Amino acid sequence: MDLHHNMEFKLSGNFLPNISNSDKLKIVEISDKSIVIQMNNSKRRGVFPKDSFHYWINRKSLIAIQEDEKKTS
């Protein structure tokens, strides 16, 4: 999956790093090795190594919100 800035994800119940009890997160910055995210119920940001972030996507813990889904919600 190609990740990009402002991409949003729904969180499933098995996303262990969800200490703010959020239901969504957004990518705010991407570098060669890491992803910076913003949880929707927190003013703080989190940083994940790219491999770790892809791990959570592959486990279906992070589910990409498609652009057309965003428009209807």
PyMOL commands that set and color helices and strands:
alter all, ss='L'
color gray80, all
select helices_A, chain A and resi 50-58+67-72
alter helices_A, ss='H'
color red, helices_A
select strands_A, chain A and resi 8-11+24-30+34-39+45-49+62-64
alter strands_A, ss='S'
color yellow, strands_A
deselect
rebuild
show_as cartoon
